[in-house]
Amino acid sequence: MRAIILLPLILLDACNGADDTTGVSPDEAAQLNAAADMLDANATDAGAEPTAATE
């Protein structure tokens, strides 16, 4: 009977874990963050000229 009552709590605890299982190393994560920052900076650059669309 106790197991039925505790099962939802156990499952809820398993869902709230702070696991970082993204599959990338800390160095790779830093490189990805730097690339994302560069893309954000390029996207918001007011002086950037639009590029011609390729045909």
N, C-alpha and C positions, 0 to 999 in steps of 0.2 A: 504494500500500500504506500509506503514512504517513497519507493522508487518512482511511482506514478506521479507523485506530487513534486519530487525533485527533478524529474526529467526535463520539464520545460526550463527550469532555471539553469540546468547544466547546458542545454542546447543554446540558450540565450547567451551564456557566458562564452561559449565556443564561437559564436558569431561576432562578438565584440572584441576579439583579439587584435592586438596591434602588430600583427605579423607583417613584415616587409618581404614578401615573397614575389617581388617583381621580376626576378631573374637577371638583374643587372648588378654589377659591382658598384661600390661607391664612386670609383673613378669614372665609370661609364655614366652613372647618374649625374655627376658633376659636368661631364661633357655634354650630355643631353640638355641639362639646364642652361649651360652657356649658349648652346645652339638655339634654344628656345628664346633666350633673352635677345640674341642677335636678330632673330626673325621678328620679334616684337618691336625692336628698335627700328628695323627696316620698314616695317609696316606702318609705323607712326611717324616716320621721318617726313616732315613737311616739305623739305627741299628735294625729295626724291622725284624723279621723272618717271612717268608710267612707261612700262616697256611695251614694245610692239607685240601684238599677238602673232604667234606663228601660224602659218597656213598649212 
